[in-house]
Amino acid sequence: MKLVLASRSPRRAELLQAAGLSFIVRSAEIDETPREGENPEDYVLRLAEEKACAVLCKPEEIILAADTCVVLDGAILGKPIDAPDAARMVESLAGRRHEVLTGVCLRSGNRFERQCASTSVWFSPMSPEEIAEYVASGEPMDKAGAYGIQGLASRYIERVEGSYTNVVGLPVAMVYRMVAAFGDFPAK
């Protein structure tokens, strides 16, 4: 079986490469708008499945799709629309604990497997100057919750409970187990 990553996320590709997994990329475009009343876990699982269904799946392929969101006080923090939105999100996270959820979906033909990973993250308190400097770096702009744990934001992360790679964008150990159980493992 061949693994197909249904994502254009460079972070997900880097994580799979670092884990020694062989794959090709076939990106999926879907509407990522949350549905009214949809809880965060259902949201990421739905998006992962929609992404898995949005790309061509040949008989010898396993499609891997994922979606990550940041959850604070039960509310989904998506990708910021602009710098003020990024500053608002980072300010809301500063000095607090939040959850990072990633929904993962594997698909081969009509067979599907879905799982959700959850990781708790604690941010240090941040001054208005630190928030402004971080937002001005541009790093928050394409990331759920307006931060990248693997980049400049790492200086503000006090603690992580759960999968670190989940916070980056893909819970690699969970994905590895899912793919291994799904069929012939596509390792290098």
Backbone as JSON Lines, residues from 0, in Angstrom:
{"i":0,"aa":"M","n":[0.84,-1.18,0.0],"ca":[0.0,0.0,0.0],"c":[0.88,1.24,0.0]}
{"i":1,"aa":"K","n":[0.43,2.27,-0.72],"ca":[1.12,3.56,-0.76],"c":[0.36,4.54,0.1]}
{"i":2,"aa":"L","n":[1.09,5.36,0.85],"ca":[0.48,6.37,1.7],"c":[0.4,7.68,0.94]}
{"i":3,"aa":"V","n":[-0.78,8.32,0.96],"ca":[-1.0,9.61,0.31],"c":[-1.41,10.61,1.39]}
{"i":4,"aa":"L","n":[-0.64,11.67,1.55],"ca":[-0.96,12.72,2.5],"c":[-1.87,13.72,1.8]}
{"i":5,"aa":"A","n":[-3.11,13.84,2.28],"ca":[-4.09,14.75,1.69],"c":[-3.97,16.11,2.38]}
{"i":6,"aa":"S","n":[-2.83,16.75,2.18],"ca":[-2.56,18.02,2.85],"c":[-1.42,18.73,2.14]}
{"i":7,"aa":"R","n":[-1.49,20.05,2.15],"ca":[-0.35,20.81,1.63],"c":[0.47,21.4,2.78]}
{"i":8,"aa":"S","n":[0.2,20.95,3.98],"ca":[0.91,21.45,5.16],"c":[2.36,20.98,5.15]}
{"i":9,"aa":"P","n":[3.3,21.91,5.1],"ca":[4.7,21.5,5.16],"c":[5.06,20.86,6.5]}
{"i":10,"aa":"R","n":[4.39,21.27,7.56],"ca":[4.69,20.69,8.88],"c":[4.29,19.21,8.93]}
{"i":11,"aa":"R","n":[3.13,18.87,8.38],"ca":[2.73,17.46,8.38],"c":[3.69,16.62,7.54]}
{"i":12,"aa":"A","n":[4.08,17.14,6.39],"ca":[5.04,16.41,5.54],"c":[6.37,16.23,6.26]}
{"i":13,"aa":"E","n":[6.86,17.27,6.93],"ca":[8.13,17.17,7.67],"c":[8.04,16.13,8.78]}
{"i":14,"aa":"L","n":[6.92,16.1,9.49],"ca":[6.76,15.12,10.57],"c":[6.77,13.7,10.03]}
{"i":15,"aa":"L","n":[6.07,13.45,8.93],"ca":[6.07,12.11,8.34],"c":[7.46,11.73,7.84]}
{"i":16,"aa":"Q","n":[8.15,12.67,7.2],"ca":[9.51,12.4,6.73],"c":[10.44,12.09,7.89]}
{"i":17,"aa":"A","n":[10.36,12.88,8.96],"ca":[11.22,12.66,10.13],"c":[10.97,11.3,10.76]}
{"i":18,"aa":"A","n":[9.74,10.8,10.66],"ca":[9.4,9.48,11.21],"c":[9.77,8.34,10.27]}
{"i":19,"aa":"G","n":[10.31,8.69,9.11],"ca":[10.76,7.66,8.16],"c":[9.65,7.05,7.33]}
{"i":20,"aa":"L","n":[8.54,7.77,7.18],"ca":[7.43,7.25,6.39],"c":[7.53,7.71,4.95]}
{"i":21,"aa":"S","n":[7.25,6.81,4.05],"ca":[7.25,7.1,2.62],"c":[5.83,7.48,2.21]}
{"i":22,"aa":"F","n":[5.7,8.59,1.49],"ca":[4.36,9.06,1.11],"c":[4.46,10.0,-0.08]}
{"i":23,"aa":"I","n":[3.32,10.24,-0.69],"ca":[3.21,11.28,-1.7],"c":[2.15,12.27,-1.21]}
{"i":24,"aa":"V","n":[2.15,13.47,-1.79],"ca":[1.2,14.51,-1.38],"c":[0.18,14.71,-2.48]}
{"i":25,"aa":"R","n":[-1.08,14.76,-2.06],"ca":[-2.19,15.08,-2.96],"c":[-3.13,15.96,-2.13]}
{"i":26,"aa":"S","n":[-2.99,17.28,-2.26],"ca":[-3.7,18.17,-1.34],"c":[-5.2,18.22,-1.61]}
{"i":27,"aa":"A","n":[-5.93,18.48,-0.54],"ca":[-7.39,18.54,-0.57],"c":[-7.85,19.95,-0.23]}
{"i":28,"aa":"E","n":[-8.85,20.41,-0.93],"ca":[-9.45,21.72,-0.65],"c":[-10.89,21.5,-0.22]}
{"i":29,"aa":"I","n":[-11.21,21.94,0.99],"ca":[-12.58,21.82,1.5],"c":[-12.94,23.1,2.25]}
{"i":30,"aa":"D","n":[-14.21,23.27,2.53],"ca":[-14.69,24.37,3.36],"c":[-14.46,23.97,4.82]}
{"i":31,"aa":"E","n":[-13.71,24.77,5.55],"ca":[-13.38,24.44,6.93],"c":[-14.21,25.2,7.96]}
{"i":32,"aa":"T","n":[-15.34,25.7,7.55],"ca":[-16.21,26.45,8.45],"c":[-16.88,25.5,9.45]}
{"i":33,"aa":"P","n":[-16.76,25.79,10.75],"ca":[-17.46,24.96,11.73],"c":[-18.98,25.08,11.55]}
{"i":34,"aa":"R","n":[-19.67,23.98,11.81],"ca":[-21.13,23.98,11.75],"c":[-21.68,24.48,13.09]}
{"i":35,"aa":"E","n":[-22.84,25.09,13.03],"ca":[-23.46,25.61,14.25],"c":[-23.65,24.49,15.26]}
{"i":36,"aa":"G","n":[-23.16,24.71,16.47],"ca":[-23.31,23.74,17.54],"c":[-22.35,22.57,17.49]}
{"i":37,"aa":"E","n":[-21.45,22.53,16.5],"ca":[-20.52,21.41,16.35],"c":[-19.44,21.49,17.42]}
{"i":38,"aa":"N","n":[-19.22,20.4,18.15],"ca":[-18.17,20.43,19.16],"c":[-16.8,20.25,18.48]}
{"i":39,"aa":"P","n":[-15.72,20.68,19.15],"ca":[-14.4,20.66,18.51],"c":[-13.93,19.29,18.02]}
{"i":40,"aa":"E","n":[-14.19,18.22,18.79],"ca":[-13.75,16.9,18.35],"c":[-14.49,16.46,17.09]}
{"i":41,"aa":"D","n":[-15.8,16.66,17.08],"ca":[-16.58,16.31,15.88],"c":[-16.12,17.14,14.68]}
{"i":42,"aa":"Y","n":[-15.78,18.4,14.94],"ca":[-15.32,19.31,13.88],"c":[-14.05,18.79,13.21]}
{"i":43,"aa":"V","n":[-13.01,18.46,14.01],"ca":[-11.75,18.02,13.39],"c":[-11.89,16.65,12.73]}
{"i":44,"aa":"L","n":[-12.71,15.77,13.3],"ca":[-12.93,14.47,12.68],"c":[-13.69,14.61,11.36]}
{"i":45,"aa":"R","n":[-14.69,15.48,11.33],"ca":[-15.44,15.72,10.09],"c":[-14.53,16.28,9.0]}
{"i":46,"aa":"L","n":[-13.72,17.28,9.35],"ca":[-12.83,17.87,8.34],"c":[-11.8,16.87,7.84]}
{"i":47,"aa":"A","n":[-11.26,16.05,8.74],"ca":[-10.29,15.04,8.31],"c":[-10.94,14.08,7.32]}
{"i":48,"aa":"E","n":[-12.17,13.64,7.61],"ca":[-12.85,12.72,6.7],"c":[-13.18,13.4,5.38]}
{"i":49,"aa":"E","n":[-13.63,14.65,5.42],"ca":[-13.92,15.37,4.18],"c":[-12.67,15.54,3.32]}
{"i":50,"aa":"K","n":[-11.54,15.8,3.96],"ca":[-10.28,15.91,3.21],"c":[-9.91,14.57,2.59]}
{"i":51,"aa":"A","n":[-10.1,13.49,3.36],"ca":[-9.78,12.15,2.84],"c":[-10.65,11.8,1.64]}
{"i":52,"aa":"C","n":[-11.88,12.28,1.63],"ca":[-12.8,12.0,0.53],"c":[-12.62,12.94,-0.66]}
{"i":53,"aa":"A","n":[-11.92,14.05,-0.44],"ca":[-11.77,15.07,-1.49],"c":[-10.65,14.77,-2.48]}
{"i":54,"aa":"V","n":[-9.85,13.73,-2.21],"ca":[-8.76,13.4,-3.13],"c":[-8.98,12.01,-3.73]}
{"i":55,"aa":"L","n":[-8.44,11.82,-4.9],"ca":[-8.5,10.54,-5.6],"c":[-7.81,9.47,-4.76]}
{"i":56,"aa":"C","n":[-8.43,8.31,-4.67],"ca":[-7.86,7.19,-3.93],"c":[-7.8,5.98,-4.84]}
{"i":57,"aa":"K","n":[-6.59,5.61,-5.25],"ca":[-6.4,4.42,-6.08],"c":[-6.46,3.17,-5.19]}
{"i":58,"aa":"P","n":[-6.75,2.01,-5.77],"ca":[-6.93,0.8,-4.96],"c":[-5.73,0.45,-4.07]}
{"i":59,"aa":"E","n":[-4.54,0.8,-4.49],"ca":[-3.34,0.44,-3.72],"c":[-2.91,1.54,-2.75]}
{"i":60,"aa":"E","n":[-3.78,2.51,-2.49],"ca":[-3.41,3.67,-1.67],"c":[-4.2,3.76,-0.38]}
{"i":61,"aa":"I","n":[-3.54,4.32,0.62],"ca":[-4.17,4.72,1.87],"c":[-4.08,6.25,1.91]}
{"i":62,"aa":"I","n":[-5.21,6.9,1.99],"ca":[-5.24,8.36,2.1],"c":[-5.14,8.71,3.58]}
{"i":63,"aa":"L","n":[-4.25,9.63,3.92],"ca":[-4.1,10.14,5.28],"c":[-4.48,11.61,5.26]}
{"i":64,"aa":"A","n":[-5.51,11.96,6.02],"ca":[-5.94,13.35,6.12],"c":[-6.06,13.72,7.59]}
{"i":65,"aa":"A","n":[-5.82,14.98,7.89],"ca":[-5.88,15.44,9.27],"c":[-6.33,16.89,9.33]}
{"i":66,"aa":"D","n":[-6.87,17.24,10.48],"ca":[-7.2,18.63,10.74],"c":[-6.95,18.91,12.21]}
{"i":67,"aa":"T","n":[-6.33,20.06,12.48],"ca":[-5.95,20.44,13.84],"c":[-6.64,21.73,14.23]}
{"i":68,"aa":"C","n":[-7.1,21.79,15.46],"ca":[-7.63,23.05,15.98],"c":[-7.17,23.25,17.42]}
{"i":69,"aa":"V","n":[-7.18,24.49,17.82],"ca":[-6.87,24.88,19.19],"c":[-8.21,25.18,19.86]}
{"i":70,"aa":"V","n":[-8.38,24.68,21.09],"ca":[-9.63,24.86,21.8],"c":[-9.35,25.54,23.14]}
{"i":71,"aa":"L","n":[-10.02,26.67,23.35],"ca":[-9.9,27.42,24.6],"c":[-11.3,27.66,25.14]}
{"i":72,"aa":"D","n":[-11.54,27.2,26.36],"ca":[-12.86,27.35,26.99],"c":[-13.97,26.82,26.09]}
{"i":73,"aa":"G","n":[-13.71,25.73,25.4],"ca":[-14.71,25.1,24.54],"c":[-14.88,25.72,23.18]}
{"i":74,"aa":"A","n":[-14.18,26.83,22.91],"ca":[-14.29,27.52,21.63],"c":[-13.11,27.16,20.72]}
{"i":75,"aa":"I","n":[-13.41,26.96,19.44],"ca":[-12.39,26.65,18.45],"c":[-11.67,27.93,18.02]}
{"i":76,"aa":"L","n":[-10.35,27.9,18.11],"ca":[-9.54,29.0,17.59],"c":[-8.92,28.5,16.28]}
{"i":77,"aa":"G","n":[-9.37,29.02,15.18],"ca":[-8.85,28.62,13.87],"c":[-7.61,29.41,13.52]}
{"i":78,"aa":"K","n":[-7.37,29.54,12.23],"ca":[-6.25,30.35,11.76],"c":[-6.68,31.82,11.77]}
{"i":79,"aa":"P","n":[-5.8,32.71,12.2],"ca":[-6.19,34.12,12.25],"c":[-6.42,34.7,10.85]}
{"i":80,"aa":"I","n":[-7.36,35.63,10.77],"ca":[-7.64,36.26,9.47],"c":[-6.73,37.44,9.19]}
{"i":81,"aa":"D","n":[-6.15,38.03,10.26],"ca":[-5.23,39.15,10.09],"c":[-4.43,39.31,11.39]}
{"i":82,"aa":"A","n":[-3.53,40.29,11.41],"ca":[-2.67,40.49,12.58],"c":[-3.45,40.82,13.86]}
{"i":83,"aa":"P","n":[-4.46,41.7,13.81],"ca":[-5.23,41.94,15.04],"c":[-5.92,40.68,15.57]}
{"i":84,"aa":"D","n":[-6.42,39.84,14.67],"ca":[-7.03,38.59,15.08],"c":[-5.99,37.67,15.72]}
{"i":85,"aa":"A","n":[-4.79,37.62,15.15],"ca":[-3.71,36.81,15.72],"c":[-3.35,37.32,17.12]}
{"i":86,"aa":"A","n":[-3.25,38.63,17.28],"ca":[-2.93,39.21,18.58],"c":[-4.01,38.88,19.61]}
{"i":87,"aa":"R","n":[-5.27,38.94,19.2],"ca":[-6.38,38.6,20.09],"c":[-6.27,37.15,20.56]}
{"i":88,"aa":"M","n":[-5.96,36.24,19.62],"ca":[-5.85,34.82,19.98],"c":[-4.68,34.58,20.93]}
{"i":89,"aa":"V","n":[-3.52,35.13,20.59],"ca":[-2.34,34.91,21.44],"c":[-2.57,35.49,22.83]}
{"i":90,"aa":"E","n":[-3.17,36.67,22.89],"ca":[-3.47,37.28,24.19],"c":[-4.42,36.39,25.0]}
{"i":91,"aa":"S","n":[-5.39,35.76,24.34],"ca":[-6.34,34.89,25.05],"c":[-5.67,33.62,25.57]}
{"i":92,"aa":"L","n":[-4.61,33.16,24.89],"ca":[-3.9,31.95,25.3],"c":[-2.85,32.22,26.38]}
{"i":93,"aa":"A","n":[-2.31,33.43,26.42],"ca":[-1.21,33.77,27.33],"c":[-1.6,33.53,28.78]}
{"i":94,"aa":"G","n":[-0.72,32.8,29.48],"ca":[-0.93,32.53,30.89],"c":[-1.99,31.48,31.18]}
{"i":95,"aa":"R","n":[-2.4,30.74,30.15],"ca":[-3.5,29.78,30.31],"c":[-3.17,28.43,29.68]}
{"i":96,"aa":"R","n":[-4.03,27.46,30.03],"ca":[-3.96,26.13,29.45],"c":[-5.04,26.03,28.38]}
{"i":97,"aa":"H","n":[-4.7,25.33,27.29],"ca":[-5.69,25.07,26.24],"c":[-5.45,23.67,25.69]}
{"i":98,"aa":"E","n":[-6.35,23.23,24.82],"ca":[-6.24,21.91,24.2],"c":[-5.97,22.06,22.71]}
{"i":99,"aa":"V","n":[-5.18,21.13,22.18],"ca":[-4.98,21.02,20.74],"c":[-5.54,19.67,20.32]}
{"i":100,"aa":"L","n":[-6.49,19.71,19.39],"ca":[-7.11,18.49,18.88],"c":[-6.73,18.29,17.43]}
{"i":101,"aa":"T","n":[-6.4,17.06,17.08],"ca":[-6.18,16.71,15.68],"c":[-7.02,15.49,15.35]}
{"i":102,"aa":"G","n":[-7.9,15.68,14.37],"ca":[-8.66,14.57,13.84],"c":[-7.88,13.95,12.7]}
{"i":103,"aa":"V","n":[-7.77,12.64,12.7],"ca":[-7.03,11.9,11.66],"c":[-7.99,10.92,11.01]}
{"i":104,"aa":"C","n":[-7.95,10.87,9.69],"ca":[-8.78,9.92,8.95],"c":[-7.91,9.19,7.94]}
{"i":105,"aa":"L","n":[-8.0,7.86,7.94],"ca":[-7.39,7.03,6.91],"c":[-8.51,6.49,6.04]}
{"i":106,"aa":"R","n":[-8.25,6.46,4.75],"ca":[-9.24,5.94,3.81],"c":[-8.55,5.09,2.76]}
{"i":107,"aa":"S","n":[-9.15,3.95,2.48],"ca":[-8.73,3.12,1.36],"c":[-10.01,2.52,0.78]}
{"i":108,"aa":"G","n":[-10.35,2.95,-0.43],"ca":[-11.62,2.53,-1.0],"c":[-12.76,3.02,-0.16]}
{"i":109,"aa":"N","n":[-13.61,2.09,0.3],"ca":[-14.74,2.44,1.16],"c":[-14.45,2.22,2.64]}
{"i":110,"aa":"R","n":[-13.2,1.9,2.97],"ca":[-12.81,1.64,4.35],"c":[-12.27,2.93,4.98]}
{"i":111,"aa":"F","n":[-12.76,3.26,6.16],"ca":[-12.34,4.46,6.88],"c":[-11.93,4.11,8.3]}
{"i":112,"aa":"E","n":[-10.97,4.84,8.82],"ca":[-10.59,4.76,10.23],"c":[-10.37,6.19,10.7]}
{"i":113,"aa":"R","n":[-11.04,6.56,11.8],"ca":[-10.92,7.92,12.32],"c":[-10.54,7.87,13.79]}
{"i":114,"aa":"Q","n":[-9.64,8.77,14.19],"ca":[-9.28,8.93,15.59],"c":[-8.96,10.4,15.85]}
{"i":115,"aa":"C","n":[-9.07,10.78,17.11],"ca":[-8.76,12.15,17.51],"c":[-7.72,12.14,18.62]}
{"i":116,"aa":"A","n":[-6.7,12.96,18.48],"ca":[-5.68,13.13,19.51],"c":[-5.91,14.45,20.23]}
{"i":117,"aa":"S","n":[-5.66,14.46,21.54],"ca":[-5.81,15.67,22.33],"c":[-4.55,15.9,23.15]}
{"i":118,"aa":"T","n":[-4.05,17.12,23.13],"ca":[-2.86,17.5,23.89],"c":[-3.16,18.78,24.64]}
{"i":119,"aa":"S","n":[-2.75,18.83,25.92],"ca":[-2.89,20.05,26.72],"c":[-1.61,20.85,26.63]}
{"i":120,"aa":"V","n":[-1.76,22.16,26.47],"ca":[-0.61,23.07,26.34],"c":[-0.8,24.23,27.3]}
{"i":121,"aa":"W","n":[0.27,24.57,28.03],"ca":[0.26,25.7,28.95],"c":[1.15,26.8,28.4]}
{"i":122,"aa":"F","n":[0.58,27.98,28.2],"ca":[1.33,29.16,27.76],"c":[1.78,29.95,28.99]}
{"i":123,"aa":"S","n":[2.95,30.55,28.9],"ca":[3.4,31.5,29.91],"c":[2.62,32.8,29.75]}
{"i":124,"aa":"P","n":[2.55,33.59,30.81],"ca":[2.01,34.93,30.63],"c":[2.89,35.69,29.64]}
{"i":125,"aa":"M","n":[2.29,36.59,28.87],"ca":[3.03,37.38,27.88],"c":[2.66,38.85,28.03]}
{"i":126,"aa":"S","n":[3.65,39.7,27.89],"ca":[3.4,41.13,27.94],"c":[2.8,41.58,26.61]}
{"i":127,"aa":"P","n":[2.16,42.73,26.58],"ca":[1.65,43.25,25.31],"c":[2.77,43.41,24.26]}
{"i":128,"aa":"E","n":[3.96,43.75,24.72],"ca":[5.1,43.9,23.81],"c":[5.52,42.55,23.22]}
{"i":129,"aa":"E","n":[5.51,41.51,24.05],"ca":[5.86,40.18,23.56],"c":[4.82,39.69,22.55]}
{"i":130,"aa":"I","n":[3.56,39.94,22.83],"ca":[2.49,39.54,21.91],"c":[2.66,40.27,20.58]}
{"i":131,"aa":"A","n":[2.88,41.58,20.63],"ca":[3.06,42.38,19.4],"c":[4.27,41.92,18.61]}
{"i":132,"aa":"E","n":[5.37,41.63,19.29],"ca":[6.59,41.16,18.63],"c":[6.35,39.81,17.95]}
{"i":133,"aa":"Y","n":[5.66,38.91,18.66],"ca":[5.39,37.59,18.09],"c":[4.49,37.7,16.86]}
{"i":134,"aa":"V","n":[3.45,38.48,16.95],"ca":[2.54,38.65,15.81],"c":[3.28,39.29,14.64]}
{"i":135,"aa":"A","n":[4.13,40.28,14.92],"ca":[4.89,40.97,13.86],"c":[5.85,40.02,13.14]}
{"i":136,"aa":"S","n":[6.22,38.91,13.8],"ca":[7.13,37.95,13.15],"c":[6.47,37.26,11.96]}
{"i":137,"aa":"G","n":[5.13,37.27,11.92],"ca":[4.4,36.61,10.85],"c":[4.12,35.14,11.11]}
{"i":138,"aa":"E","n":[4.79,34.56,12.09],"ca":[4.64,33.13,12.37],"c":[3.2,32.7,12.66]}
{"i":139,"aa":"P","n":[2.4,33.51,13.37],"ca":[1.05,33.04,13.71],"c":[0.07,32.95,12.55]}
{"i":140,"aa":"M","n":[0.37,33.53,11.43],"ca":[-0.64,33.78,10.41],"c":[-1.24,32.54,9.73]}
{"i":141,"aa":"D","n":[-0.55,31.45,9.64],"ca":[-1.12,30.28,8.97],"c":[-1.3,29.09,9.91]}
{"i":142,"aa":"K","n":[-1.44,29.41,11.22],"ca":[-1.49,28.33,12.2],"c":[-2.74,28.41,13.07]}
{"i":143,"aa":"A","n":[-3.32,27.26,13.32],"ca":[-4.47,27.19,14.23],"c":[-4.08,27.76,15.58]}
{"i":144,"aa":"G","n":[-4.92,28.6,16.13],"ca":[-4.63,29.21,17.42],"c":[-3.58,30.29,17.37]}
{"i":145,"aa":"A","n":[-3.09,30.61,16.18],"ca":[-2.14,31.71,15.96],"c":[-0.77,31.49,16.6]}
{"i":146,"aa":"Y","n":[-0.35,30.21,16.7],"ca":[1.02,29.99,17.17],"c":[1.57,28.69,16.61]}
{"i":147,"aa":"G","n":[2.9,28.65,16.53],"ca":[3.61,27.45,16.12],"c":[4.54,27.03,17.24]}
{"i":148,"aa":"I","n":[4.25,25.92,17.89],"ca":[5.04,25.46,19.04],"c":[6.49,25.18,18.67]}
{"i":149,"aa":"Q","n":[6.73,24.83,17.39],"ca":[8.07,24.47,16.95],"c":[8.9,25.69,16.56]}
{"i":150,"aa":"G","n":[8.33,26.87,16.66],"ca":[9.03,28.09,16.24],"c":[9.25,29.04,17.4]}
{"i":151,"aa":"L","n":[9.06,30.32,17.1],"ca":[9.28,31.37,18.09],"c":[8.4,31.23,19.32]}
{"i":152,"aa":"A","n":[7.21,30.69,19.14],"ca":[6.29,30.54,20.27],"c":[6.82,29.57,21.33]}
{"i":153,"aa":"S","n":[7.79,28.75,20.96],"ca":[8.32,27.77,21.92],"c":[8.84,28.44,23.19]}
{"i":154,"aa":"R","n":[9.26,29.69,23.09],"ca":[9.78,30.38,24.29],"c":[8.68,30.7,25.29]}
{"i":155,"aa":"Y","n":[7.42,30.57,24.88],"ca":[6.29,30.88,25.76],"c":[5.53,29.63,26.21]}
{"i":156,"aa":"I","n":[5.99,28.46,25.82],"ca":[5.29,27.22,26.18],"c":[5.94,26.65,27.44]}
{"i":157,"aa":"E","n":[5.17,26.62,28.53],"ca":[5.69,26.12,29.8],"c":[5.61,24.61,29.92]}
{"i":158,"aa":"R","n":[4.56,24.03,29.34],"ca":[4.33,22.6,29.55],"c":[3.44,22.05,28.46]}
{"i":159,"aa":"V","n":[3.68,20.79,28.1],"ca":[2.85,20.07,27.15],"c":[2.53,18.71,27.76]}
{"i":160,"aa":"E","n":[1.26,18.36,27.76],"ca":[0.85,17.05,28.27],"c":[0.15,16.32,27.13]}
{"i":161,"aa":"G","n":[0.82,15.3,26.6],"ca":[0.31,14.57,25.44],"c":[1.34,14.63,24.32]}
{"i":162,"aa":"S","n":[0.88,14.41,23.12],"ca":[1.75,14.34,21.96],"c":[2.22,15.72,21.5]}
{"i":163,"aa":"Y","n":[3.53,15.94,21.55],"ca":[4.1,17.19,21.04],"c":[3.83,17.33,19.55]}
{"i":164,"aa":"T","n":[3.99,16.23,18.79],"ca":[3.79,16.33,17.33],"c":[2.34,16.64,16.99]}
{"i":165,"aa":"N","n":[1.41,16.29,17.88],"ca":[0.02,16.68,17.67],"c":[-0.11,18.2,17.63]}
{"i":166,"aa":"V","n":[0.61,18.89,18.49],"ca":[0.55,20.35,18.55],"c":[1.18,20.94,17.29]}
{"i":167,"aa":"V","n":[2.18,20.28,16.74],"ca":[2.79,20.73,15.49],"c":[1.81,20.53,14.33]}
{"i":168,"aa":"G","n":[0.96,19.49,14.41],"ca":[-0.05,19.3,13.37],"c":[-0.37,17.87,13.0]}
{"i":169,"aa":"L","n":[0.34,16.9,13.6],"ca":[0.05,15.5,13.28],"c":[0.56,14.6,14.4]}
{"i":170,"aa":"P","n":[-0.32,13.87,15.08],"ca":[0.11,12.97,16.15],"c":[0.77,11.72,15.54]}
{"i":171,"aa":"V","n":[2.07,11.8,15.33],"ca":[2.79,10.81,14.54],"c":[2.67,9.39,15.09]}
{"i":172,"aa":"A","n":[2.81,9.21,16.39],"ca":[2.73,7.85,16.95],"c":[1.35,7.24,16.7]}
{"i":173,"aa":"M","n":[0.3,8.04,16.87],"ca":[-1.05,7.56,16.61],"c":[-1.22,7.21,15.13]}
{"i":174,"aa":"V","n":[-0.74,8.08,14.25],"ca":[-0.83,7.84,12.81],"c":[-0.07,6.56,12.44]}
{"i":175,"aa":"Y","n":[1.11,6.38,12.98],"ca":[1.91,5.18,12.71],"c":[1.13,3.92,13.06]}
{"i":176,"aa":"R","n":[0.53,3.91,14.26],"ca":[-0.25,2.74,14.7],"c":[-1.46,2.53,13.8]}
{"i":177,"aa":"M","n":[-2.13,3.62,13.42],"ca":[-3.31,3.51,12.56],"c":[-2.95,2.93,11.2]}
{"i":178,"aa":"V","n":[-1.88,3.45,10.59],"ca":[-1.46,2.99,9.26],"c":[-1.01,1.53,9.33]}
{"i":179,"aa":"A","n":[-0.26,1.18,10.37],"ca":[0.22,-0.2,10.5],"c":[-0.95,-1.17,10.62]}
{"i":180,"aa":"A","n":[-1.99,-0.77,11.32],"ca":[-3.16,-1.63,11.48],"c":[-4.02,-1.65,10.22]}
{"i":181,"aa":"F","n":[-3.89,-0.65,9.38],"ca":[-4.72,-0.5,8.19],"c":[-4.26,-1.36,7.02]}
{"i":182,"aa":"G","n":[-2.95,-1.61,6.93],"ca":[-2.44,-2.39,5.8],"c":[-0.93,-2.44,5.81]}
{"i":183,"aa":"D","n":[-0.35,-2.86,4.7],"ca":[1.11,-2.93,4.58],"c":[1.7,-1.56,4.87]}
{"i":184,"aa":"F","n":[2.62,-1.51,5.8],"ca":[3.17,-0.23,6.24],"c":[4.15,0.33,5.22]}
{"i":185,"aa":"P","n":[3.97,1.6,4.82],"ca":[4.84,2.2,3.79],"c":[6.08,2.86,4.37]}
{"i":186,"aa":"A","n":[6.88,2.16,5.12],"ca":[8.12,2.74,5.66],"c":[9.2,2.75,4.59]}
{"i":187,"aa":"K","n":[10.22,3.56,4.79],"ca":[11.32,3.65,3.83],"c":[12.16,2.4,3.89]}
